[in-house]
Amino acid sequence: MDFLTLQNIIEAVGWLAVAFKLATLSMNSMIWLRVLVILSSICFIVYSAVFQIWPLLVIEAILACINAYRLYELIAMRRLVTHMTDESETDFSTAMAYGKRRDIRAGDVLFEKGDPVDSLYYLAEGLVEIEGQDVTVPAGNIFGEMAFFNSSAVRMATVRCVKDTVVYELNEKRFTRLQYEDPKFAMAVMRLVTKRLVANAAHAQEA
C-alpha cells in the first residue's frame, strides 16, 4: 500500500469521525449517543496519531474514557430497572450510612400533620403508626418520603411511635446525595412512591 493510499484512508477515518460526531445531534437515545461519541473519539485518535496532532489525540482519549464510563452507567441503570420487579426484595438499609440516628420513645410523635417537610426516615428498629390512615410501618422501611414529591411541602399526616424506635433521618441534601451514589436505592424509592400513590388514589375512590 503506497503512501498516497494510506493518506486517503486516514483522511477517510477523519471524515468518518466527523460524521459520527454530527450523527450524535440526531440521537434520541442516550445509549446510542454515547456509542457514537465513543466511535467518533476512536476515529479522531487514529487520525491524530497518524498526523501527530497531539492535543487532539489527548482530548479525544480523555473524552473516550469519560463516555465509556457514562455508557457503562447507563447500561447498568437499564439492567437495574429491568430486573426490579414488584416481587423483588427492597432494601433501604443503605440509608443508615447517610442518615442521622434518632432514638425515640414509644408514644412520642415524630412529626405532625401540617409540619414543614425537612426529612424522610429509615425505620431501623421499632414500629410507627400513620395516624388517621390505620397504617403502621415496620422496621426495614422508609416513611415521610411522599412529602419530597408533594408541592405543598407540608406533612400530610401525623406519625407516632408505637414502640421504642430507632430511625435514621435524611434531609433533602443527604437524600439527593444517596440517590446519586446508589441508583438501586433511588429506584426502590421511586417504586415505593408509585405504590403509595396508587394506594392513596384507590383509598380516595373508596371513600
C-alpha positions in Angstrom: 0.0 0.0 0.0 1.6 3.3 -1.1 1.7 6.4 1.0 -1.0 8.2 -1.0 -3.5 5.4 -0.5 -2.7 5.3 3.2 -3.2 9.0 3.5 -6.5 8.7 1.7 -7.6 6.1 4.2 -6.6 8.2 7.2 -8.4 11.2 5.8 -11.5 9.0 5.3 -11.2 8.0 9.0 -11.1 11.7 9.9 -14.3 12.4 7.9 -15.9 9.3 9.5 -15.1 10.8 12.9 -16.9 14.0 11.8 -19.9 12.0 10.5 -20.2 10.2 13.9 -20.0 13.5 15.7 -22.7 15.0 13.6 -24.9 11.9 14.0 -25.0 12.4 17.7 -27.1 15.5 17.2 -30.0 13.4 15.8 -29.9 10.8 18.6 -32.9 10.4 21.0 -31.3 7.5 22.9 -28.6 8.4 25.4 -27.0 5.0 24.9 -26.6 5.3 21.2 -25.5 8.9 21.6 -22.6 7.7 23.9 -21.8 4.9 21.4 -21.5 7.3 18.5 -19.4 9.7 20.6 -17.0 6.9 21.5 -16.7 5.8 17.9 -16.0 9.4 16.9 -13.3 9.7 19.5 -11.7 6.4 18.3 -11.6 7.7 14.8 -10.1 11.0 15.8 -7.5 9.2 17.9 -6.3 7.2 14.9 -6.4 10.3 12.7 -4.5 12.5 15.2 -1.9 9.8 15.9 -1.0 9.3 12.2 -0.7 13.1 11.6 0.8 13.7 15.1 -1.8 16.1 16.2 -1.1 15.5 19.9 -3.6 18.0 21.6 -6.5 16.4 19.6 -5.3 12.9 20.5 -5.2 13.7 24.2 -8.6 15.4 24.4 -10.3 12.6 22.4 -8.6 9.9 24.5 -10.0 11.6 27.7 -13.4 12.0 26.1 -13.5 8.3 25.1 -12.8 7.2 28.6 -15.4 9.5 30.1 -18.1 8.5 27.6 -17.2 4.8 28.0 -17.8 5.1 31.8 -21.1 7.0 31.2 -22.2 4.3 28.8 -21.4 1.7 31.5 -23.6 3.6 34.0 -26.5 3.9 31.5 -26.4 0.1 30.7 -26.2 -0.7 34.4 -29.1 1.5 35.2 -31.2 -0.1 32.4 -30.4 -3.6 33.7 -31.4 -2.4 37.2 -34.8 -1.1 36.0 -35.4 -4.3 34.0 -34.7 -6.6 36.9 -36.5 -4.6 39.6 -40.0 -6.3 39.6 -42.7 -5.9 42.2 -41.7 -9.3 43.6 -38.1 -8.3 44.2 -37.0 -7.6 47.8 -36.5 -3.9 48.7 -33.6 -3.0 50.9 -33.4 0.5 52.3 -30.7 -0.1 54.8 -28.2 2.0 52.8 -29.9 5.0 54.4 -28.2 4.2 57.7 -24.8 5.2 56.2 -26.2 8.6 55.2 -28.8 9.4 57.8 -28.6 10.9 61.3 -29.6 8.4 64.0 -32.5 9.3 66.4 -33.8 7.2 69.3 -37.5 7.8 70.1 -39.6 6.5 72.9 -42.9 4.7 72.4 -45.8 7.2 72.3 -43.8 10.1 71.1 -44.7 12.0 67.9 -42.1 12.1 65.2 -43.8 14.8 63.2 -47.4 16.2 63.0 -49.7 16.9 60.1 -49.0 20.4 58.7 -45.4 20.4 59.8 -42.9 21.7 57.2 -41.1 19.0 55.3 -37.4 18.6 56.2 -36.5 14.9 56.1 -37.5 11.4 55.3 -36.8 8.5 57.7 -35.5 5.0 57.6 -37.0 2.8 60.4 -34.2 0.6 61.7 -36.0 -0.6 64.8 -39.5 -0.4 66.2 -42.9 0.4 64.8 -44.6 3.7 63.8 -48.2 4.5 63.1 -49.5 6.9 60.5 -52.5 8.4 62.3 -55.8 8.7 60.5 -54.9 6.1 57.9 -54.8 3.0 60.0 -51.3 2.2 58.6 -48.3 1.0 60.6 -44.8 0.9 59.2 -42.5 -1.9 60.4 -38.7 -1.9 60.7 -36.8 -2.0 57.4 -39.0 0.5 55.6 -38.8 4.3 54.9 -41.5 6.8 55.5 -42.0 10.5 55.1 -40.7 10.4 51.6 -44.0 11.4 50.0 -43.5 15.0 51.2 -40.5 15.4 48.9 -42.8 14.7 46.0 -45.6 17.0 47.1 -45.8 20.6 46.0 -47.4 21.6 49.3 -44.2 20.9 51.2 -46.0 20.1 54.4 -46.7 16.8 56.2 -50.0 15.1 55.2 -50.3 13.1 58.4 -49.1 12.7 61.9 -46.6 9.8 62.6 -46.4 8.4 66.2 -44.0 5.7 67.5 -45.9 2.6 68.7 -42.8 1.1 70.2 -39.3 2.4 71.2 -38.0 3.3 67.8 -34.7 3.9 66.1 -34.8 6.0 62.9 -32.2 7.4 60.5 -33.1 10.9 59.4 -32.2 12.1 55.9 -32.6 15.7 55.0 -33.1 16.6 51.3 -29.4 17.2 50.7 -28.5 13.7 52.1 -31.4 12.1 50.3 -30.3 13.6 47.0 -26.7 12.5 47.5 -27.8 9.0 48.3 -29.9 8.8 45.2 -26.9 9.7 43.0 -24.5 7.4 44.7 -26.8 4.4 45.0 -29.1 4.1 41.9 -30.7 1.0 43.4 -31.9 2.9 46.4 -33.3 5.6 44.1 -35.2 3.1 42.0 -36.6 1.4 45.2 -37.8 4.8 46.4 -39.5 5.6 43.1 -41.2 2.2 43.1 -42.4 2.7 46.7 -43.7 6.2 45.9 -45.6 4.9 42.9 -47.2 2.1 45.0 -48.3 4.5 47.7 -49.7 7.0 45.2 -51.8 4.2 43.7 -52.9 3.0 47.1 -53.9 6.6 48.1 -55.8 7.1 44.9 -57.7 3.8 45.5 -58.4 4.7 49.1 -59.8 8.1 48.0 -62.1 6.5 45.4 -63.5 4.0 48.0 -64.1 6.9 50.4 
